[in-house]
Amino acid sequence: MPFVAAISSVAAMDNFDGVVANAVGEINGLRFWSIATGTTSASLIMSAFEASVTPGGADMMPAGTLVNSVGWTNPENLFDGNPGTEGGRLTQPDLAIGWIGRTFATPRTLAEIRLRSGSSGGNAPIAFIVHATKDGGTTWFPIQIYFPSAWAANETKTFSVPAIRAVTGTARADARFWRWSVVAPLVSGSLARLAEIEMRATIGGPDQCSGGAAFASSFDGGDNIPRLTDNNLTTNLQGTSANLRAGYAFPAKTNVGQAMIHASTFGGPRFLTLDWSVDFFTWTTALSPPDQVTWPDNTTRLFTVP
C-alpha cells in the first residue's frame, strides 16, 4: 500500500509533445532520472519509488524487475515497501546520469508516481524526469519533467502523470536540457572552475535560466550546483576531471542562440562543447568552440550558437 504520512501533491511544469497513445496496456517499464538534488553534496538518497494505475492505488513497482544505471547502493530498498530503509545513493559524478526503475511482464497504464525522501530531505531530487518503455527497456521515452519544492526528511510527494505520450519533437527547438561539457581544462591536470553560466535566446538577450534547475556531474562535492545560476560571480562549481558537465533543465522548450561562461581563478576550460537534449538521455552538440588557448582569471566569454 502507498505511504500515507506527509503526502503533498506536486504538479508537473511541462508535458512532452506527441499524440496520446493507447489507453490500456500502455507501458511495460518505468524509471525516474534524477537531474539535481537540493544538497551541496548532491548524493541522491531516497526511501521509496512507487507508482500506481489509479490515484492512491496499490504500488505496482515491487512486481517488476529492477533496472538501474551504475553507482547505486541498495537500490531494492526503494521498492521494498519499508519507509525505514534507504537506497539510491549515487556518487557525485553519477548523479546527472543516474536512473532507476522497473520493467514489467504485463503492460499497464500509469496514473501516479510517489517518491519518498530519506532521513535527509536535502538529498531528494529538486528536478527529475520520468521515462517509460513499451519494449521492456530497449528504448525509453520521456513522459514528464518535475521540479518539486524542497523536501522534508521522510516526506512522500505525489506526482500526477498525464496520458502517456510518444515524443515527436527531436529538433533543437524542442530541447529542455542544455549543458556545457568541458572536454579539457585550460591546464592539464587542473580544475575547471565555472562561476556562472547563462543560456540566452538571442545575442545580448536576457538569461533564460529560470524556473528550472541547474545540474552538473564530475564536480567537486563541496560545491553547490545552484552556484552555476545564482548570479554571484564570487562562487563557483569546480570540476574534478576533464569531464565536467554543467547545465540547466528548463521547464519548457528552450532554444539557445548565445551562451555565456564566467570562469574563476585558474578555472577556464580549454576544450568544450555546448550540447542539448530533449529527453536527458540523447545529447546533440550545438557548438564546438575553438581551442581556448588562454582564459584570463575571473572573466566572461560569450559564444554565439549557430
Residue pairs with C-beta under 8 A, 6 or more apart in sequence:
1 58
1 59
1 81
2 50
2 52
2 56
2 57
2 58
2 59
2 114
2 156
3 48
3 50
3 83
3 114
3 116
3 156
5 83
5 154
5 156
6 152
6 154
6 155
6 156
7 114
7 156
7 157
7 158
8 155
8 156
8 157
8 158
9 157
9 158
9 159
9 160
10 146
10 148
10 149
10 157
10 158
10 159
11 160
12 144
12 145
12 146
12 147
12 159
12 160
12 162
13 145
13 146
13 147
13 211
13 251
13 252
14 144
14 145
14 176
14 251
14 252
15 144
15 162
15 165
16 141
16 142
16 143
16 144
16 165
16 167
16 169
17 165
17 167
17 168
17 169
17 174
18 165
18 166
18 167
18 168
18 169
19 165
19 166
19 168
20 163
20 164
20 165
21 163
21 164
21 165
21 166
23 109
23 163
24 109
25 106
25 107
25 108
25 109
26 107
26 108
26 109
26 110
26 132
26 134
26 164
27 104
27 107
27 108
27 109
27 110
27 132
27 133
27 134
27 164
28 103
28 104
28 105
28 106
28 107
28 108
28 133
28 134
28 135
28 136
29 64
29 67
29 101
29 102
29 103
29 104
29 132
29 133
29 134
29 136
29 137
29 140
30 51
30 61
30 64
30 101
30 102
30 110
30 113
30 130
30 131
30 132
30 133
31 67
31 68
31 99
31 100
31 101
31 102
31 130
31 131
31 132
31 133
31 140
32 49
32 99
32 100
32 101
32 113
32 115
32 125
32 128
32 129
32 130
32 131
33 98
33 99
33 128
33 129
33 130
33 131
33 280
33 281
34 44
34 90
34 95
34 96
34 98
34 99
34 125
34 127
34 128
35 96
35 125
35 127
35 128
35 129
35 177
35 213
35 215
35 249
35 280
36 42
36 95
36 96
36 125
36 126
36 127
36 213
36 214
36 215
36 216
36 225
36 249
37 43
37 44
37 95
37 122
37 123
37 124
37 125
37 126
38 121
38 122
38 123
38 124
38 125
38 126
38 150
38 151
39 120
39 122
39 123
40 221
40 222
40 223
40 224
41 92
41 123
41 221
42 92
42 95
42 216
42 219
42 221
42 225
43 89
43 90
43 91
43 92
43 95
43 123
44 88
44 89
44 90
44 95
44 98
44 123
44 124
44 125
45 86
45 87
45 88
45 89
45 117
45 118
45 119
45 120
45 123
45 124
46 78
46 86
46 87
46 88
46 115
46 116
46 117
46 118
46 123
46 124
47 77
47 78
47 82
47 83
47 84
47 85
47 86
47 87
47 116
47 117
47 118
47 154
48 78
48 79
48 81
48 83
48 114
48 115
48 116
48 156
49 61
49 78
49 79
49 88
49 100
49 101
49 113
49 114
49 115
49 116
50 59
50 61
50 113
50 114
50 115
50 116
51 59
51 60
51 61
51 110
51 112
51 113
51 114
52 58
52 59
52 60
52 110
52 111
52 112
52 114
53 60
53 108
53 109
53 110
53 111
54 111
54 112
55 111
55 112
55 160
56 112
57 111
57 112
59 81
59 114
60 104
60 108
61 79
61 102
62 79
62 80
62 81
63 102
63 104
64 79
64 101
64 102
64 103
64 104
65 102
65 103
65 104
66 75
66 76
66 79
66 100
66 102
67 100
67 101
67 102
67 103
67 137
68 75
68 99
68 100
68 101
69 94
69 97
69 98
69 99
69 100
70 94
71 90
71 91
71 94
71 98
72 87
72 88
72 89
72 90
72 98
72 100
73 87
73 88
73 89
74 85
74 86
74 87
74 88
74 89
75 87
75 88
75 100
76 87
77 85
77 86
77 87
77 88
78 87
78 88
78 100
79 102
83 116
83 154
86 118
86 119
88 98
88 100
90 98
92 217
92 218
92 219
92 221
93 217
93 218
93 219
93 240
93 241
93 243
94 217
95 215
95 216
95 217
96 215
96 216
96 217
96 245
97 217
99 131
101 131
103 133
103 136
103 137
107 134
109 164
110 132
110 143
110 161
110 164
111 160
111 161
112 158
112 159
112 160
112 161
113 130
113 158
113 159
113 161
114 156
114 157
114 158
114 159
115 124
115 125
115 156
115 157
115 159
116 154
116 155
116 156
116 157
117 123
117 124
117 151
117 152
117 153
117 154
117 155
117 156
118 124
118 153
118 154
119 153
119 154
120 153
121 150
121 151
121 152
121 153
121 154
121 155
122 150
122 151
124 148
124 151
124 155
125 148
126 147
126 148
126 149
126 150
126 151
126 213
127 145
127 146
127 147
127 148
127 212
127 213
127 215
127 249
128 145
128 146
128 148
129 142
129 144
129 145
129 146
129 249
129 279
129 280
130 142
130 143
130 144
130 145
130 146
130 159
130 161
131 140
131 141
131 142
131 143
131 279
131 281
132 140
132 141
132 143
132 164
133 139
133 140
133 141
140 279
140 281
141 166
141 167
141 279
142 167
142 278
142 279
142 280
142 281
143 161
143 162
143 164
143 165
144 159
144 161
144 162
145 176
145 249
145 251
146 159
147 211
147 212
147 213
147 249
147 251
148 157
148 159
151 157
167 278
167 279
169 253
169 278
170 278
172 255
172 276
172 284
172 286
173 253
173 255
174 253
174 278
175 250
175 253
175 254
175 255
175 256
175 276
175 277
175 278
176 249
176 250
176 251
176 252
176 253
176 254
176 277
176 278
176 280
177 247
177 248
177 249
177 250
177 276
177 277
177 278
177 280
178 199
178 247
178 248
178 250
178 254
178 256
178 259
178 274
178 275
178 276
178 277
179 215
179 245
179 246
179 247
179 248
179 274
179 275
179 276
179 277
179 283
180 194
180 197
180 244
180 245
180 246
180 247
180 259
180 261
180 269
180 272
180 273
180 274
180 275
181 243
181 244
181 245
181 272
181 273
181 274
181 275
182 192
182 239
182 242
182 243
182 244
182 245
182 246
182 269
182 271
182 272
183 242
183 243
183 269
183 270
183 271
183 272
183 273
184 242
184 269
184 270
184 271
185 191
185 192
185 239
185 242
185 267
185 268
185 269
185 270
186 192
186 266
186 267
186 268
186 269
186 270
186 292
186 294
186 295
187 266
190 266
191 220
191 238
191 239
191 240
191 266
191 267
192 238
192 239
192 244
192 263
192 267
192 268
192 269
193 236
193 237
193 238
193 239
193 263
193 264
193 265
193 266
193 267
194 228
194 236
194 237
194 238
194 239
194 244
194 246
194 261
194 262
194 263
194 264
194 267
194 269
195 227
195 232
195 233
195 234
195 235
195 236
195 237
195 262
195 263
195 264
195 267
195 298
196 228
196 229
196 230
196 231
196 232
196 233
196 260
196 261
196 262
196 300
197 209
197 214
197 228
197 229
197 246
197 247
197 248
197 259
197 260
197 261
197 262
198 207
198 208
198 209
198 229
198 259
198 260
199 207
199 208
199 209
199 248
199 254
199 256
199 259
199 260
200 206
200 207
200 208
200 256
200 257
200 258
200 259
200 260
201 208
201 254
201 255
201 256
201 257
201 258
202 257
202 258
203 257
203 258
203 302
203 304
204 258
205 257
205 258
207 229
207 260
208 250
208 254
208 256
209 229
209 248
209 250
211 250
211 251
212 248
212 249
212 250
212 251
213 226
213 248
213 249
214 225
214 226
214 227
214 228
214 229
214 246
214 247
214 248
214 249
215 225
215 245
215 246
215 247
215 248
215 249
216 225
216 228
216 237
216 244
216 245
216 246
216 247
217 243
217 244
217 245
218 239
218 240
218 241
218 243
218 244
218 245
219 225
219 237
219 238
219 239
219 240
219 244
219 246
220 237
220 238
220 239
220 240
223 236
223 237
223 238
224 235
224 237
225 237
227 235
227 236
227 237
228 237
228 246
228 248
229 248
233 262
233 264
233 298
236 264
236 267
237 244
237 246
238 244
238 264
238 267
239 246
244 269
247 275
249 280
256 274
256 276
256 286
256 305
257 304
257 305
258 302
258 303
258 304
258 305
259 274
259 287
259 302
259 303
259 305
260 300
260 301
260 302
260 303
261 269
261 300
261 301
261 303
262 298
262 299
262 300
262 301
263 269
263 295
263 297
263 298
263 299
263 301
264 297
264 298
265 297
265 298
266 297
267 295
267 297
268 292
268 294
268 295
268 296
268 299
269 292
269 295
270 291
270 292
270 293
270 295
271 291
271 292
272 289
272 292
273 285
273 287
273 288
273 289
274 285
274 286
274 287
274 288
274 289
274 303
274 305
275 283
275 284
275 285
275 286
276 283
276 284
276 286
277 283
277 284
286 305
286 306
287 303
287 305
287 306
289 303
292 301
295 301
